[in-house]
């Protein structure tokens, strides 16, 4: 992601005259009921822009917008009622290749998606993994190792040389019943202020495809 969105996209934008402020932490988007003026950074600097696109998580948008801007976008009133969903990723490295395909779907297993990575590494992704948040990391990793060994013969013969588990308790919003009513449109009543993210009213669940709609 860093290569795609920071390096490639950043280079493309800069080649067309855009200026990118990297590592500039935004404290607030400033403005009033009619217009977004720009942003206030954590170090106190103020930067003015012609337009502002707010692409933060749904539970932060109300805190990053000025009170005047928040009040001017009534659709944000209920957005924090969206519930989070966890995503867990198990990173494993073996002493030899275990997959001969780029990715695979595990059926009837705790692990869901398996992605082949360079240097004999694989990533196993588990969506909606609320129940795994408090599970000991080593226990979870070894459970996934056993599943891979049961499905892929090469994994049964391989030795795991590295394991790491990353749990994101609030990775995405949960598209439960009624959640669409809580998702605001990307266009706001303020002409130069827009919202972005998979939690907005894209018509899709929380996916990368939905985030770019």
Beta strands, then each sheet from edge to edge (+ up, - down):
strand 1: 26-31
strand 2: 36-41
strand 3: 46-48
strand 4: 52-54
strand 5: 84-94
strand 6: 103-105
strand 7: 113-117
strand 8: 121-127
strand 9: 160-173
strand 10: 193-195
sheet 1: 1+ 2- 3+
sheet 2: 4+ 10+
sheet 3: 6+ 7- 8+ 5- 9+
end
